Amino acid sequence: MKRILIIDAQPEMRRNLTTILQLEKFQPLPAENGRVGIELAKKEKPDLILSEIVMPELDGLLLSVARQRQSPFRSSFLRLRVRSATFVPSMSLGADDYLTKPVAKTDLLGAIRSRLCSPPS
C-alpha cells in the first residue's frame, strides 16, 4: 500500500484528503504542519508528500528546500495552494506538481497516480 504524507494546517482539509485516499486504498499520513510532517517523513518514508504551501511553523516552501537536502524527502512532492496566479516559487523549489485548493478529487487522484508511476525526482 502506497503511503502518502498529507501536510495541511486545516483540519477539515486533512480529514477530507485522508478519507479520499483511504477510499482509494492508499495509506494517508496526516500532519498539521511542516515540522510534524518532517518527523513523519523521516519515520515513515512516504511514497509521496502532499503539502499545503502556507502553514504555521514551517511552510511548504521551506519544506521544499528541506526535501532537496535530506534523503527522507526523495519522494514525489505535490503542492496545494488556494487559487493564485503565483505558483512559480513553489515549482522552482522542487515541487513535482501543483494543485489549487479546493482540489477536485479527479485532479488530486490523477496527480497522485501520475507521480507514483514516475520515478522520484
C-alpha positions as CSV (number, residue, x, y, z in Angstrom):
1,M,0.0,0.0,0.0
2,K,1.5,3.4,-1.0
3,R,1.9,5.9,1.8
4,I,1.0,9.5,1.2
5,L,2.1,12.2,3.7
6,I,-0.6,14.9,3.9
7,I,0.7,18.2,5.4
8,D,-2.1,20.7,5.8
9,A,-2.8,23.2,8.6
10,Q,-6.6,23.0,8.0
11,P,-8.2,20.1,10.0
12,E,-11.1,19.8,7.6
13,M,-8.8,19.6,4.5
14,R,-6.7,16.9,6.2
15,R,-9.7,14.9,7.1
16,N,-11.1,15.2,3.5
17,L,-7.8,14.2,1.9
18,T,-7.4,11.4,4.3
19,T,-10.8,10.0,3.6
20,I,-10.4,10.2,-0.2
21,L,-7.0,8.5,0.0
22,Q,-8.3,5.7,2.3
23,L,-11.2,5.0,-0.1
24,E,-8.7,4.7,-2.9
25,K,-6.6,2.2,-0.9
26,F,-3.7,4.5,-0.1
27,Q,-2.3,4.8,3.4
28,P,-2.6,8.5,4.4
29,L,-0.3,10.0,7.0
30,P,-1.8,13.3,8.1
31,A,0.4,16.1,9.7
32,E,-0.8,19.5,10.8
33,N,2.3,21.5,9.9
34,G,5.7,21.2,8.3
35,R,7.6,20.3,11.4
36,V,5.3,17.4,12.2
37,G,5.5,16.5,8.5
38,I,9.3,16.3,8.5
39,E,9.2,14.0,11.5
40,L,6.6,11.7,9.9
41,A,8.6,11.7,6.7
42,K,11.8,10.6,8.5
43,K,9.9,7.9,10.4
44,E,7.5,6.6,7.7
45,K,9.4,7.3,4.4
46,P,6.3,8.1,2.4
47,D,6.0,7.4,-1.3
48,L,4.6,10.8,-1.9
49,I,4.2,14.1,0.0
50,L,1.1,16.3,-0.5
51,S,1.7,19.6,1.2
52,E,0.0,22.9,1.6
53,I,2.2,25.9,0.9
54,V,1.1,28.4,3.5
55,M,1.3,26.9,7.0
56,P,2.4,27.9,10.5
57,E,5.7,26.8,11.9
58,L,7.4,25.5,8.7
59,D,5.7,26.4,5.5
60,G,5.6,24.4,2.3
61,L,8.3,26.4,0.6
62,L,10.8,25.8,3.3
63,L,9.7,22.2,3.3
64,S,10.6,22.0,-0.4
65,V,14.1,23.2,0.5
66,A,14.4,20.6,3.2
67,R,13.3,17.9,0.8
68,Q,16.1,18.8,-1.6
69,R,18.7,18.5,1.2
70,Q,17.6,15.4,3.0
71,S,17.1,11.8,2.0
72,P,13.7,11.3,3.7
73,F,12.3,13.6,1.1
74,R,13.2,11.7,-2.0
75,S,9.5,11.0,-2.7
76,S,7.5,13.0,-5.2
77,F,6.1,16.3,-3.9
78,L,2.8,17.8,-4.7
79,R,1.8,21.3,-3.6
80,L,-1.6,22.7,-2.5
81,R,-2.4,26.3,-2.5
82,V,-5.5,28.4,-2.6
83,R,-6.0,29.7,-6.2
84,S,-3.3,32.1,-7.0
85,A,-1.5,33.4,-10.1
86,T,1.9,33.0,-8.4
87,F,3.0,29.4,-8.2
88,V,6.4,29.7,-9.8
89,P,8.3,29.8,-6.4
90,S,6.8,26.5,-5.5
91,M,7.8,24.9,-8.7
92,S,11.3,26.3,-8.7
93,L,11.9,24.9,-5.2
94,G,11.3,21.3,-6.2
95,A,7.6,20.7,-6.4
96,D,6.7,17.9,-8.8
97,D,3.2,19.2,-9.4
98,Y,1.0,22.0,-8.2
99,L,-2.7,21.7,-7.3
100,T,-5.0,24.5,-6.3
101,K,-7.4,24.4,-3.4
102,P,-10.1,23.4,-3.4
103,V,-8.8,20.5,-5.4
104,A,-11.2,18.3,-7.4
105,K,-11.0,14.6,-6.5
106,T,-10.2,13.6,-10.1
107,D,-7.4,16.1,-10.3
108,L,-5.9,15.0,-7.0
109,L,-6.0,11.3,-7.8
110,G,-4.7,11.9,-11.3
111,A,-1.7,13.9,-10.0
112,I,-1.0,11.2,-7.3
113,R,-1.2,8.3,-9.7
114,S,1.0,10.1,-12.2
115,R,3.7,10.7,-9.6
116,L,3.5,7.3,-8.1
117,C,4.0,5.8,-11.6
118,S,7.0,8.1,-12.3
119,P,10.5,7.7,-10.8
120,P,11.1,10.1,-7.8
121,S,12.9,13.3,-8.6
